[in-house]
Amino acid sequence: MQVIRRLRSYHAVLGILVMLAYVTGDDNLIHAWLGYGVAAIILVRLAWALTGVPQLGLVRFYPQFEGLRLTTAMMHPAISRTLLLGIATCLIAVTLTGIAMDGGHAVGAENWTITSAALADSDRGPGDGAHDGDKDGSIVGEVHEAFANLLMLLVLTHVTYLVLFKRPLALFMLFLHTPAKRDGSP
C-alpha cells in the first residue's frame, strides 16, 4: 500500500504543476520554470518505472482490450489505460515542445552545446523571453498549445470517468478517502 500512497503523492505534485503551468501560459518565466518542473517529474516517473515494482511499470499506460465486452465496457481497464496513454503522450509532447521553444533561456542553459545549435537556427537572440516563439505563431508554439488544450480535455475526461465509474479510486487519488489499514500495517 505504501507504493500506491507514493504514487498518489507523485500524481498530486504532477497534477498541480501541470495545472499551474497551464494557467500561467502567458507569464513566460513562471510558465517555463513550471514546465521544467514537469519535465523533472516525468524523468522521476520514468526512473521509478525501472525499479520493477508492478504498480509503477509503464505497462499501466498500455491499453489491453482482452475481455472487453459491451456489458463490461465502462468498467474495463482499457478505458482508463487509453486515457492514461493519451494524457502521457500529450504531456510529453507539451513538455518537449515547451523546452524546444524556451531553448534553455529560463534555466540559463542557452550557452549549452545542445541548445546553442537550436538557438543559432532561430531568430531569437540571447535574453529574449522564454516562449517568444509561440507569440509569433510559430508551428512549435501552435503544436505546444494544441497539445496543452488536448491534455486538459483528456484530464477532464479522465477525472470524470473515474468519478463516475471508479469512485473509490478517484476519492483515494484526490486525498478524499484513505482505505482502512489492514493487520496493523502503516
C-alpha positions in Angstrom: 0.0 0.0 0.0 3.0 2.3 0.6 3.8 2.3 -3.1 0.3 3.4 -4.0 0.4 6.2 -1.5 3.7 7.4 -3.0 2.2 7.2 -6.5 -0.8 9.2 -5.2 1.6 11.9 -3.9 3.5 11.9 -7.2 0.2 12.2 -9.1 -0.8 15.2 -7.0 2.5 17.0 -7.5 2.4 16.4 -11.2 -1.2 17.4 -11.4 -0.6 20.7 -9.6 2.5 21.5 -11.6 0.6 20.8 -14.9 -2.4 22.9 -13.9 -0.2 25.8 -12.8 1.8 25.6 -16.0 -1.5 25.7 -18.0 -2.9 28.7 -16.2 0.4 30.6 -16.3 0.8 30.2 -20.1 1.0 34.0 -20.5 3.6 34.5 -17.8 6.7 33.3 -19.7 9.3 32.8 -17.0 7.0 31.2 -14.4 5.4 29.1 -17.1 8.8 27.9 -18.4 10.0 27.1 -14.9 6.9 25.1 -14.2 7.4 23.3 -17.5 10.9 22.3 -16.4 9.5 21.1 -13.2 7.0 18.9 -15.1 10.0 17.6 -17.2 11.8 16.7 -13.9 8.7 14.9 -12.6 8.4 12.9 -15.8 12.0 11.8 -15.5 11.4 10.8 -11.9 8.4 8.7 -13.1 10.5 7.1 -15.8 13.2 6.2 -13.4 10.6 4.9 -10.9 9.2 2.6 -13.7 12.7 1.0 -13.9 12.5 -0.2 -10.3 10.5 -3.3 -11.3 7.6 -2.6 -9.0 4.4 -3.7 -10.9 2.3 -0.7 -9.8 4.9 1.6 -11.3 5.5 -0.1 -14.6 4.9 1.6 -17.9 2.6 -1.3 -18.9 -0.1 0.5 -17.0 -0.2 3.0 -19.8 -0.7 0.3 -22.5 -4.4 -0.5 -23.1 -5.3 -4.2 -23.3 -8.6 -4.9 -24.9 -8.9 -8.6 -23.9 -12.2 -9.3 -22.3 -13.8 -6.0 -23.4 -17.5 -6.6 -23.9 -20.3 -4.2 -24.4 -21.7 -5.2 -21.0 -18.4 -4.5 -19.2 -17.1 -1.6 -21.3 -17.4 1.2 -18.8 -15.6 -0.7 -16.1 -12.9 -2.3 -18.3 -9.3 -1.2 -17.6 -8.9 -0.4 -21.4 -10.7 2.9 -20.9 -8.5 4.1 -18.1 -5.4 2.9 -19.8 -6.3 4.6 -23.1 -7.0 7.8 -21.3 -3.6 7.5 -19.4 -1.8 6.8 -22.7 -3.4 9.9 -24.2 -2.6 12.0 -21.2 1.0 10.8 -21.1 1.5 11.4 -24.8 0.1 14.9 -24.7 2.1 15.7 -21.5 5.4 14.6 -23.1 4.6 16.4 -26.3 3.7 19.6 -24.4 6.9 19.3 -22.3 9.2 18.7 -25.3 7.7 21.5 -27.4 7.9 23.8 -24.4 11.6 23.0 -23.9 12.2 23.5 -27.6 10.6 26.9 -27.6 12.4 28.0 -24.5 15.8 26.9 -25.7 17.2 26.9 -22.2 16.7 30.6 -21.5 14.6 30.0 -18.3 17.3 27.9 -16.7 20.3 29.7 -18.1 21.3 26.9 -20.4 21.3 28.9 -23.7 25.0 28.5 -24.0 25.0 24.7 -23.6 26.1 22.9 -26.7 22.8 21.2 -27.4 20.8 24.4 -27.2 23.3 26.5 -28.9 22.7 24.8 -32.3 19.0 25.3 -31.8 19.4 28.9 -30.9 21.7 29.5 -33.9 18.9 28.4 -36.2 16.3 30.6 -34.5 15.6 34.3 -34.9 15.8 34.8 -31.1 18.8 36.3 -29.5 20.1 35.8 -26.0 18.0 37.5 -23.4 14.7 37.1 -25.3 11.9 35.9 -23.1 11.0 32.2 -22.8 8.4 31.0 -25.3 8.7 34.0 -27.6 8.3 31.6 -30.4 4.7 30.9 -29.6 3.8 34.6 -29.7 4.7 35.0 -33.4 2.6 32.0 -34.4 5.5 29.5 -34.9 4.5 26.0 -35.7 6.1 24.7 -32.5 4.1 27.2 -30.5 0.9 26.1 -32.2 1.7 22.4 -31.6 2.5 23.2 -27.9 -0.8 25.0 -27.4 -2.8 22.3 -29.3 -1.3 19.5 -27.2 -1.9 21.5 -24.0 -5.5 22.0 -24.8 -5.9 18.3 -25.7 -4.2 17.4 -22.5 -6.7 19.4 -20.4 -9.6 17.8 -22.3 -8.2 14.3 -21.6 -7.5 15.1 -18.0 -11.1 16.3 -17.6 -12.4 13.1 -19.3 -10.1 11.0 -17.1 -11.3 12.6 -13.8 -15.0 12.4 -14.9 -14.6 8.8 -15.9 -13.0 7.9 -12.5 -15.6 9.8 -10.5 -18.5 8.2 -12.4 -17.2 4.6 -12.7 -14.4 4.1 -10.2 -15.3 6.4 -7.4 -13.2 4.8 -4.6 -10.1 5.1 -6.7 -10.9 8.7 -7.6 -11.6 9.6 -3.9 -8.3 8.0 -2.9 -6.2 9.8 -5.6 -7.8 13.1 -4.6 -6.9 12.5 -0.9 -10.6 12.4 0.0 -10.6 8.8 1.2 -8.0 6.6 2.6 -8.7 2.9 2.9 -8.7 1.4 6.3 -5.4 -0.1 7.5 -5.2 -3.9 7.5 -3.4 -6.0 10.1 -1.7 -3.1 11.7 0.4 -2.1 8.6 1.2 1.6 8.0 
